[in-house]
């Protein structure tokens, strides 16, 4: 295998893995609340149904991607990926600077638990539709983001399978850890992950947008880690600049 292939394949797998990790943690927290308070039947039914919908969506979109000219696909996906990545990076920067509160999985678990307790309990032997829909909505919404990330990262360069494997690995990791500890994954450094993923998605977005516009990047695939380094450097400087006024106010 050409070693240069890893210049794009490895970042694609890593981006899909870490981005999916964040989304799966959020879905897992809500499904755990449903299963703990309202029963695992409702949690499993909602989760499996949502996964079925996602699988059907992937089966529908997969063949359609092959009908789109590569250059147009790279341009459209590059722009969307750049916007998506910059959105993640913006929130991660604001949280790292202390302007926005950090994402708290335990707080989400407590909020979902309170809502589930307040919605009543289904009769014995019947399916709890409120709890089922809660699990379904959580898995579907977070899963849609995973599907978008996998398609955006992989479709532009023929890397759908590597990106899909990265996302699948993230799901298996969270499932395994969740089964073992059976509690919200509050120790996962989510903002750090979002920071890193925002950098990588923004780098991919810039790279694919340029490819779609026909820009000959110096070094070709080697331009990708350079873009990632530039986004990371600017983001870290921005965090430092934003922290200074807050530090002065705290004195």
N, C-alpha and C positions, 0 to 999 in steps of 0.2 A: 504493500500500500504506500502511495506517495505520502511522505511525512507532511507535506504542505496541506494535505486534506485536513489534518488535525487543527490547523490554524482557524478553521471555521467550524468544523465538527465539534471540537471540544467546547468552545463557547456556546454553541447551539444547545448541546446536551446540558451544560451547566446552567444556562439561562432558563431553559425549560424546567430543570429540576428545582432550582431555588425559587423561581416564580410560582411553580405549582405547590411547593412546600408551604409557602405563605397562604395560598388560597385553601389548601387542604386542611391546614391547621384551623382556619376560621370555620370551615364546614364541619370539621370534626368536633369542635367545641359545642356547636348547636346540636348536632346529632347526639352527642354524649348527654347533653341536658335532657333531650327528648327521651332517650333510652333510660336514663336514671330515674326520671320523675314520672314518665307516662308509659313505660314499658318498651322492651326492645322489639316487639312485633311492629309497632307503629314506626319506630326509628328505622328498622330494616326495610319495611315496605316503602317508606318515603325515599330512602336512599337508593334502593334497587330501581324504583320507578324513574327517578331522576337520572340514574346512570343509563337506563334504557333509552331515555329521550336524547341524552348526549351522544350515545352510540349511533342512534338513527341520524342525528345531525351530522356526525362525522362521515357516516356512510353516504349521505346526500352530498356533502360538500367536497369530499375527496375526488370523485370523478369530474366534478365541475372545474376544479383547479387545473386539471390537465388540459382543458379546452381553452384556457386563457393564455395568450402569448406571454412568454417568460418575462420580457422586458416590461410589459404593462403590469404584470403581477408583481414584479420586484418594486416598481414605482409605487403602486397603490399600497402594498403591504409595508413598504419602507416608510411612507408618510404616516400610516396608521400606527405603526410600531414606534416611530419617533414620538408621536403625540402621546401614546400610551406610556412609553418609558419616561418621558419628561414629566408626565403627571405623577407617576410613582416617585420619581426623583425629587420633585418639588415638595411633596408631602414628607418624604424622608428627611429632606434638608430642614424643613420647618420643625419637625419633631426632634431632630438631632440638635437644633439650635435652642430648643426649649420653648418655641412659640406655640406649637401644637402639642397636646398631651400624647404620650406614648400609647400605642394600642395595648389594651389590657384584656387578655383572654379570660382571666378569672372574673373580671367585671362583666364581660359579655355573657359568661356562663351564669352569673348571678341574675342578670337582667332577663335572660331567656327562661331561667328557672322560675322567676317571679311571674312572668307572663303565662307560663304553662300552668302554674299552680292556680292562677286567677281565672283560667279559662274553663275550669271544671274538669271532672274525670268521667271518662266514658263508662258505659255500663259493662258489666263483666261479660266476657265472651264476644264482645263486639269490637270492631276496629276503631281506634281513637283517631277520627279524621282530622281534628285540629292538630294533634301531635304529628300525624303523618304528613300533613301539608307543611308543617314547620320544617321537618327534616327534608322534605322534597324541595322546598324553596331554597333552603340553605345549600344543598348539594348542587342543585341546578344552576343557581346564580354563580357560585364560586366555580363550578365546573365549566360554565360558559367562558369565564375568564381564562381558565386553563386551556380550553380548546382554542381560543383566540391566540393565546401566546404560542402554543405549539404550531398552529398554522402560520402565524406571522414569522416566527423564528425559522421554521423549517421549509416553508413552501417556496420562498424566494430563491433558495439555493439547492433545492432537491434534497433537503435534510429532514423531511417529515418523520421518517422512521427514527433517526437518532433523537430528534426532539421529543417524539412520542415516548421513546424509552426513558428519557430523562423525566418526563411527567409521571410515567408509570412507576418509576423508582421512588419518586417523592411520595406517591400515594401509598406504596407498600411500606416505606419507612414510617410514615405517620401512623398507619394502621397498626404496625407491629409495636411501636412505642406506646400508642394509645391503649392497646390491649394489655400491655404489661403494667402501665402505671394507672390506667383507668381514671384519669382526671384531666382537667384542662391543661393544655401544653403551654403554661404561662412562662416557662423558662426558655422557650424558643426565642432567640433574639430577633423578633420579627422586623423591627425597624432597620436593623443592620442588614437583614436579608433584602428588605425592600430597597435600601440604599444601593446595595450591590446589583440587584436585579434592574433597578432603574438605570444604572450606569450601562449595564450590558444591553438592555433593550434599546436605549438611546443610541448606543454604538451601532447595533444591528440596523436600526432605523436609518441612520445616516449612511451606512454602507450600502444598504439595498436601494435607498433613494438615489444615491449616486449611480449605482449599477443601472437602475431603470432609466436614468437620464443619459446614460452612455458615457459617464465620466470615467476616464482611465485612472483608477487609484494607483499611486506609486506603490510598488510592492504587492499590488493586488490584494490577496487575502491577508497579508501582513498589516494592511491598513486598519483592520478590525481592532486588534489590541491597542493600536495607537489612538484610535477614537475613544476606546474605553478609558485609556489613561488620561486623555484630555478632559473627558466628562468627569472623571473622578477628581482630577485636580481642581477643576472649576467648582465642583460641588463642595469639596473640603474647604476651599477658600471662602465660599459663600457662607458656609456654616460658621466659620471663624468670624467673619464680618458681622453676621447677624447676632452672634453671642455677645459681642462687645457692648452694645447698648444695654442689654439685659444685665450684664455683669456690673456696669456702672450704676444702674438703677438699684442693684442689690446692695451697694456700698452704703 
